[in-house]
């Protein structure tokens, strides 16, 4: 039995789930994946892509922040 501690698996999201989250079409998410906006996205097939939660957080953190005066 190994004594090493394993990092817990992070949630993975489908293209449809991410499209719903950002109110865009699935093809837009596929384009963003191709443009490498989601680091760590896994392409299982051309249309079957899984995107880790950490990639969504990084994407959101990189979005411009708007302030009101």
C-alpha positions in Angstrom: 0.0 0.0 0.0 1.4 3.4 -1.0 1.9 6.1 1.6 2.0 8.9 -0.9 -0.9 11.3 -0.8 -2.9 11.8 -4.0 -4.3 15.1 -5.1 -8.1 14.9 -5.3 -9.5 14.9 -8.8 -10.9 18.2 -9.8 -14.3 18.5 -11.6 -14.3 18.3 -15.4 -17.0 20.0 -17.5 -18.4 19.2 -20.9 -18.5 21.8 -23.7 -22.3 22.1 -23.2 -21.9 22.8 -19.5 -19.3 25.5 -20.1 -21.4 27.0 -22.9 -24.4 27.2 -20.6 -22.2 28.7 -17.9 -21.0 31.6 -20.2 -24.3 31.8 -22.2 -22.6 31.0 -25.5 -22.9 28.3 -28.2 -20.9 25.1 -27.8 -19.0 25.9 -31.0 -17.7 29.1 -29.3 -16.3 26.9 -26.5 -14.7 24.6 -29.0 -13.1 27.7 -30.7 -11.9 28.9 -27.3 -10.4 25.5 -26.6 -8.6 25.6 -30.0 -7.4 29.1 -29.1 -6.0 27.7 -25.9 -8.2 29.9 -23.6 -8.8 26.9 -21.4 -5.4 25.4 -20.3 -5.6 21.8 -19.5 -8.7 21.0 -21.7 -8.7 17.4 -22.8 -9.8 16.6 -26.3 -11.1 13.0 -26.4 -12.5 13.5 -29.9 -13.1 16.6 -32.1 -16.4 17.2 -30.3 -15.8 15.5 -27.0 -13.8 17.8 -24.8 -13.5 18.0 -21.1 -12.5 21.2 -19.3 -11.1 21.2 -15.8 -12.5 23.6 -13.2 -9.1 25.2 -12.7 -9.1 26.2 -16.4 -12.5 27.9 -15.9 -11.2 29.8 -12.9 -8.1 30.9 -14.8 -10.2 32.0 -17.7 -12.5 34.0 -15.4 -9.6 35.6 -13.5 -8.2 36.8 -16.8 -11.4 38.6 -17.8 -11.4 42.4 -17.6 -12.9 43.8 -14.5 -15.3 46.6 -14.9 -15.8 49.2 -12.2 -18.5 51.8 -11.8 -17.7 55.3 -10.5 
